[in-house]
Amino acid sequence: MEKITDKIAALPDGSNYFSLEFFPPKTPMGFSNLRDRLDRMARALRPLFVNVTWGAGGSTATKSLELAEICQRELNLTTCLHLTCTNMSRKMIDRTLEDAKALGIRNILALRGDPPRAAEYQDPNQEPEDAIDENFIWAIDLVRYIKKTHGDYFCIGVAAYPEGHADESHPLGQSLEHDLPYLVEKTLAGADFLMTQLFFDTAAYGEFERTLREHPSGAFKTIPIIPGLMPIQSYQMIKRTTKLSHATIPDSIMSRLDEVKKDDEKVKSVGVDILCEIVEKIKEVTSRTSGPKGFHFYTLNLEKAVSFVVERTNLIPHGTPHPEEESIIDEITAQIPTLQVNGSDHDHVSQQREKSQSRRQSNVGSEPRNRVIVSGRSISNPEYEATSAEASIPAEPINSRANTLAISEGEGVLGREATWDDFPNGRWGDARSPAYGEIDGYGPSLHVSHAQAVSLWGYPVKREDINELFVRHLKGELAAIPWSEEEFNEETKIITDQLVRLNSKGWWTVASQPAVNGLRSSDPVFGWGPQQGFVFQKAFVEFFVPSAEWKVLHEKLQSPEVKGSVCFYAANAAGDFVSSDDTGGLAGEVKESSTNAVTWGVFPGKEIITPTIIEEVSFRAWSEEAFGIFGEWAQVYGKGSDSEKLLERAMTDLWLVNIIHHNYVEKNALWDLLLK
């Protein structure tokens, strides 16, 4: 039950510490796997504290508290719970703070959340105590409220933005100078530490910290300022993240990533190098001030990259091993005789190695020496010989911190198993991964302000208006649609004509890809991964379709001539679900829910890599968000407007359908099925 500021104050002057941030996974399997990952990272890395995120408007309240309980109670990690205040009732805020106290959590990161829109979120039928409290407009309102109701019980952190805060995801007016008065007020209202938005521009951070430390108010003279850093997990992910956060990536960094963007392994390796360099530069920046120096890592629920970064930059704290761990290691090392190798003193070398904070055994189950397996006679020298029966018994793992770190970094069989999801692919990844889903939070969002939404999409009043928006987006005439703020990649241009035909008839496509049969991994359009490899893709398309037309299409997909060549998933806003598997309701067959690898690659010396997967669990999770975006879009226009009524009717009537065609050799098979 320690406060973060007390833990920082207890550290030696000039020492380093770090914290890790996690979000509640979207699926039960992801939650279970994150529990194991957290346990491993806690033992291997020993962060000073961990953060647990909170969905805007309390959308992840239950899951966030469940994850916080695992961290604080089960793993004994000092935990900081994020808490937003806009579009939430006072009752929910009070209950969350009381739940945090009950769990032993004494640290809160007080955030605003989405811009306040009480009129749109309010349910006219709800109890008065559950109504959104419109007095919570800014994070400072939450800071003051916590101080008023709980005194000094909680250690309160607030967010800071080295490059300025981009309100409502819009960079206009984004500047540190604009933010400073608000940050001063927020800090003086009762903040105990600052935690920054992610950044990659160390020069901008240096100016930010200097400005704060020298501010005439004195508000920031001694307060802990913890820089936020995000390990680079993939090229597309970092492009998307920085676009949404409006964090600048210096050209010198972007050029290094551009050189390797087709190979995820190289991107991650270069990304680790970049983050290590950033950490070292920040150490130089912060050396001007006294006190311990901290770093906060946005892990995205992944462990390998951040483990490499904190080890290479010597952020893992020195400390006495756990007594049980130490006794195991000492018992083994005591049996190793002193050796002279080429004139070197083995004991001296061992002592030097033990001084390293990242000491690890050469093998998880290493013996004092190798033994010869003998058969047909009794053992004459047990230290050097073993029976075949003894040799077949797996050695017990040494559950040391060093070996756990090796596993978190992906070493050996156990490491490969632990970091199996090291290359996430957003909503197209494996739903069992703790990192499954989009990286920008939990729940639907337009990622644009209301003014931007109207500028982009106008005031649709009939379905043909929405047809036109999707077609214009495909033709490059519209920068974004509610379900995608991304530019189309080159491969989408190959099937643009087919997609335009689908959208023109009111089948609104939100995801798709063409078929590919064994192109080289160096192909300028479809290539990815290491050199000398070959890549494959099954064609698929995901779209909204009116219920009457879905009924006809559904019958076609179940026909004998089509059934074996496709897999499909379909859901509506009411929660109804059907699929080509028995779990979706098709009669006459009993089989497990399928998992479809729709992109895979074959590379020299590697197992087949499958970065893009479509399965029932992930589709169900995404469908809820996809229909939720209709609601977000409708709120732009206000209750009772023609546009709001159109979008509400569409959401009620439509089905979201994903169809995968297994014949990746015939590139037009899927499109012929849907358009002829």
Phi, psi and omega in degrees: 000049184263146172278146180300317182295327177292321180293321178294317182297334181280350181280153178295149178299132178086355179283167181247151174214167178211160177229161183234144181244138180227154175240154180292123181300159185274343182235155178301322179294322177295324179295315180297317181290330177292325177304314179294320181295317179299317179300316181295313182292326178297317181286323186278320190256330180053062176295154178293323176200170177232152176252144174238125186281166184227127180289145181304138180070014180078021185295338179242024188309307183296313182293322180295317179292325177296316178293320178297323178295318177301313182295310187284312188270312185283317186259357177058038177262131174300123191242137175247117181267126173288148177211123174264167184232341182280152178058033178226155177278155175298326180300317180293320179297314179299315182295321180295317179295322178291321177297319179299316178299318181297330180275355181086014180274128182239015183228128181231132170263108186274118184234158176284306188098200179294156176306140183297127178219059186302320183298330182273325182276339188294135174262117184296343183264358185279161179294148182305323182290342178265001181291149178296132180273111184280001176282344178267103182244323183231165179300327180299330178295323178288319178302311181298320182294317179297317179296320182292319186268338185232005178059228181262017182298317182264142168272121189251126173253154176227160182275146175226154187232103184304329181253011182094153182269127177268098184293136180054041177058031180234128187279354181298132180077009181286115178197151177295322181299322179293324184282330193307312181302322180289322179293323176298312180300315182297320180290314181291339179289346177140013178289140180257339176204158177248141176232128189269158168298157179297150178205162176233349182269099183290333177294318178295322179293320179301317179292322178299310182293320179298316180299317181292313183298328184263008184297135185297341179290337184075006184295333188247012188299318184236355183294137176298128175245114186252112180289137181262128183232142179243116174303142182276105185271328177198162183295310182295322182295317182288328176296316181293316183298312182291331176293317182287325182269347183062029173279137182278134171255115180304148181303325181296328177280316183297323180295323178294322178286323179300325182295334186238016191297340180277348185240106184301322181297317180291323177300315181293320180295314177296323179299321176297316178301316182296315181295322178298319179296320179297317179301314181295323178293322179293324176302320178294317181299315186278353180293346180288340182247155179276170177097167178295153182244127185248162176218137179244129183247125173277100190283338189057027179067021176248158187239333191294308184297314182293328177296316177298316184297311184290333177286313184294332181264011177058039178270341179294124188292142169293150179177165179285129178300159174304139183309318181294319179297316183296320182293324179295314182295317181296322180298323181283311185292336179294337182276351185275121182289160176286132182234148170252116180242112181052040176084358181269150180270112184300320181298319181296317179297318180298318180296322179296319181295322182291338177287340179291139181288345184247038180301135177215153177286153181291336179213141183304324181243040188291141175264165175302325177206161175290147178238148179274134177276124180241153177217155177085359177206166179283160180284128179261333180223093185300334182288336185241353182231153177214147175285162179297328179294316179296321183292336182277351180276120180299139177289145176291136180291146173273110187277053183273162178298319182296317179291325176296321176298318178300321178294316180298334178270004173087015182282140174069184182298314180297323179294319179295323178292322183289326184250033183300334183256034189290348180238075183292157182224048178057224182286353178263006178276189181279125184293347177282346183284139173299337183267006184300139176110177179288154188272357188263022176122191188237119178114162184289148178200144178278339181064016174222159177285168178299318180297318178295321180299315179295320179297321182283314194244000176062214181235081181294137179235351175217160186299329179298331177295321180286323174308313183296322178299314180295319180294317179297323177296317179296327182274001179082013181268352182225129189291331185202158167237166184304331183265359181201120174256010182269151170284150178289143176275175187297325185292332179295330180298335181291333181244020182299318181301315180295320180292322178298319179296319179295314182291328180295333178262011173093016173258098190277112186274135179241350177198148180189164170199150178276166177281145178220134182237090170071043173279155180294148181294347177269003181304132186294338181259308187259349187291148174197165176082184182299161179292162178065023179252178178226141184240151184223152176213139166268141176288138172213161175213142179235132188205158170270137181221139177302148187301321181296320180285330175295323179301317179292315181295321180301316179297322179295319181292336179270354182295149183304325184283346182249326193310316185282349186259354181228160168232139180220155173227141180213142180211157174237177185293337180283351180099002176291144184216135172222155178205174178285353175271162177298329181297338180270358172111004176288136184275156171093347180230151175232113179205160181286160176300136185276158172237126186245112171279114183255352170222131177210159181222147178242122186228150181303131175071017182227156171291160177299132182257131182235085185284339184240119185231140174236126182211169186299314184300313182290323179295317179299315180298317181291322184300324178298318178291320183299317177287330177298329179294328173304315180297319178297318180294318181299326182293341178299327190262351178086151184295137176087351180287158180299321180293318179297318179296318179300312183291324177294319178296317180298315180300321181289325187271327191285156167246143170264124187234136173238123181239128179245129177258126186284343182275087181277354177282321179266104190292339182259006187302313182294316185289325175296321180298320186271334190249348181256000000 
